[in-house]
Amino acid sequence: MDEINKIFEEVKGQGRNVLTYEESRKVMELAGVPLNKIEVGKNLDECIAKANEIGYPVVLKVISEDIIHKTEAGGVKVGIKSDSELKKAYEEMMESVTTYHPGAKIDGFSIEEMVSGVEVLVGQTTDPQFGKMIAFGIGGIFVEVYKDVSFRLIPISENDVEEMYCEIKGRKMLEGFRGMPALKMNDLKSLLLNLSKLVEIHPEIKEMDLNPVMVTKDGLKAIDARIILE
């Protein structure tokens, strides 16, 4: 965990408490969280080059500390299948993001492997009364609508993970519903226990948000990551 300590110290040394997208993903990688492939470009030409390295289809996302809710800002474009589609998506994104937040500092763009599956939410929050809690539930853009999420105090056990899964009302979606990939319990246990351990070792973590984490036929893959320190 020494590398994670180094990242956190650098962030705090810069007077920040919100990690960048790249920093958050690096912490997740070091904590053993499975991630999709990603490259970063600073301009359109770099984005096109990186997309060809990963292979289409890809997802394009804006990178900006000023824009936390990328979807609302038009900062996410999915299903891009060619250089021409990427150029169009890039131009539309620039227009949308600058309209949404005219003063936003854009640090670049992430070009990501497009992963298909069922979206779940995994995260951590700090309750002022109870302390550090881990969350699991149905994810994606409708998480705030359905609020189908289960919580447990950290540290958690394998039994806690099983109970959290059983508490999710929409768990039928995670059991191979209509040909969709099924969630493997061992994958979920590994992910949640790793995050629980991460917060135990680094209690300065105030909030983590992995939404979505995709349930695929090959296992879980985290697509987005955000970390906020105390």
Secondary structure as GFF3:
##gff-version 3
##sequence-region A 1 230
A	DSSP	alpha_helix	2	13	.	.	.	ID=ss1
A	DSSP	alpha_helix	21	30	.	.	.	ID=ss2
A	DSSP	beta_strand	38	41	.	.	.	ID=ss3
A	DSSP	alpha_helix	44	54	.	.	.	ID=ss4
A	DSSP	beta_strand	58	63	.	.	.	ID=ss5
A	DSSP	beta_strand	76	80	.	.	.	ID=ss6
A	DSSP	alpha_helix	83	100	.	.	.	ID=ss7
A	DSSP	beta_strand	108	113	.	.	.	ID=ss8
A	DSSP	beta_strand	118	127	.	.	.	ID=ss9
A	DSSP	beta_strand	131	138	.	.	.	ID=ss10
A	DSSP	alpha_helix	143	146	.	.	.	ID=ss11
A	DSSP	beta_strand	149	153	.	.	.	ID=ss12
A	DSSP	alpha_helix	158	167	.	.	.	ID=ss13
A	DSSP	three_ten_helix	171	174	.	.	.	ID=ss14
A	DSSP	three_ten_helix	177	179	.	.	.	ID=ss15
A	DSSP	alpha_helix	185	201	.	.	.	ID=ss16
A	DSSP	beta_strand	205	216	.	.	.	ID=ss17
A	DSSP	beta_strand	219	222	.	.	.	ID=ss18
A	DSSP	beta_strand	226	229	.	.	.	ID=ss19
###
